[in-house]
Amino acid sequence: MLRPGRRRIYWDSCVWLRYINESLEDKEVLDTLLRDSSMRYGDIHLITSVIAQTEVAFAAAEQNNQTLDADVEQKIDSLWKDRRAITLVKYFPALALEARGLIRMSVERPGA
């Protein structure tokens, strides 16, 4: 459920993959954003497309080793379960344009 008054942030599949792969340069930031989004009075609200549930299929280590890990699959599945933290939205053309707009806005930084 979208919560009014919060900044909406769209996470594409590539962000979820960085989270699953525990990319060291991003881990702290992604953990903070996910935690803030799950808080009742947090400042942000994370939105992602249901397509991410398909695209985030395995971690880099699984792909590199060509071996699937049940723990990784459980970690991936747990991402989509916290509906306070993440809103999964159906994908359709209007959403695609709005998501692109949110992604493009992330390029502009205050004071830049």
C-alpha positions in Angstrom: 0.0 0.0 0.0 1.4 3.4 -1.0 1.7 5.7 2.0 1.1 9.4 1.5 3.8 11.9 2.4 6.7 9.6 1.7 9.2 9.9 -1.0 8.7 7.1 -3.5 11.8 5.2 -4.7 11.5 2.7 -7.5 14.0 -0.2 -7.3 14.5 -2.0 -10.5 15.8 -5.6 -10.7 19.4 -4.5 -10.9 19.1 -2.9 -7.4 17.6 -6.1 -5.9 20.4 -8.1 -7.5 23.0 -5.8 -5.9 21.2 -6.3 -2.6 21.1 -10.1 -3.0 24.7 -10.2 -4.1 25.6 -8.1 -1.1 27.6 -5.6 -3.1 29.9 -4.1 -0.5 29.8 -0.5 -1.9 26.0 -0.5 -1.8 25.1 -2.8 1.2 24.9 -0.1 3.9 22.8 2.3 1.7 20.4 -0.5 0.5 20.0 -1.9 4.1 19.2 1.6 5.3 16.7 2.3 2.6 15.0 -1.0 3.1 14.9 -0.6 6.8 13.5 3.0 6.5 10.8 1.8 4.1 9.6 -0.9 6.5 9.2 1.6 9.4 5.8 2.9 10.0 7.0 6.5 10.1 9.9 6.2 7.7 10.7 8.8 5.1 10.6 6.6 2.0 8.5 4.0 0.3 10.1 1.4 -2.0 8.2 0.4 -5.1 9.1 -2.4 -7.5 7.5 -4.2 -10.4 6.3 -7.8 -10.1 8.7 -8.4 -13.0 11.5 -8.2 -10.5 10.2 -11.4 -8.9 11.1 -13.2 -12.2 14.3 -11.3 -13.0 15.8 -11.7 -9.6 16.2 -15.4 -10.0 19.6 -16.2 -8.6 22.7 -14.6 -7.0 26.0 -14.0 -8.9 27.7 -16.8 -7.0 25.1 -19.3 -8.1 25.5 -18.3 -11.7 29.3 -18.3 -11.5 29.4 -21.7 -9.8 26.4 -23.1 -11.8 25.0 -24.4 -8.6 21.8 -23.3 -7.0 21.6 -22.6 -3.2 18.3 -23.0 -1.3 19.4 -20.3 1.2 19.8 -17.8 -1.6 16.3 -18.7 -3.0 14.9 -18.2 0.5 16.6 -14.8 0.8 15.1 -13.8 -2.5 11.6 -15.0 -1.6 11.8 -13.1 1.7 12.3 -9.8 -0.1 8.8 -9.8 -1.5 7.0 -10.8 1.7 7.5 -7.6 3.7 4.6 -5.6 2.3 5.2 -2.8 4.7 8.7 -2.3 3.2 7.9 -2.9 -0.5 4.9 -2.4 -2.8 4.8 -4.7 -5.7 3.0 -3.2 -8.6 1.7 -4.7 -11.8 3.6 -3.7 -14.9 1.8 -1.8 -17.6 2.8 1.1 -19.9 1.8 3.9 -17.5 3.9 2.4 -14.8 6.8 1.9 -17.1 6.8 5.7 -17.8 6.4 6.6 -14.1 9.2 4.2 -13.1 11.5 5.7 -15.8 10.7 9.2 -14.5 11.6 8.1 -10.9 14.9 6.6 -12.2 15.7 9.7 -14.2 15.0 12.0 -11.1 17.6 10.0 -9.2 20.3 11.4 -11.5 19.5 15.0 -10.4 21.0 15.6 -7.0 20.3 18.7 -4.9 22.9 21.3 -5.4 24.2 19.7 -8.6 
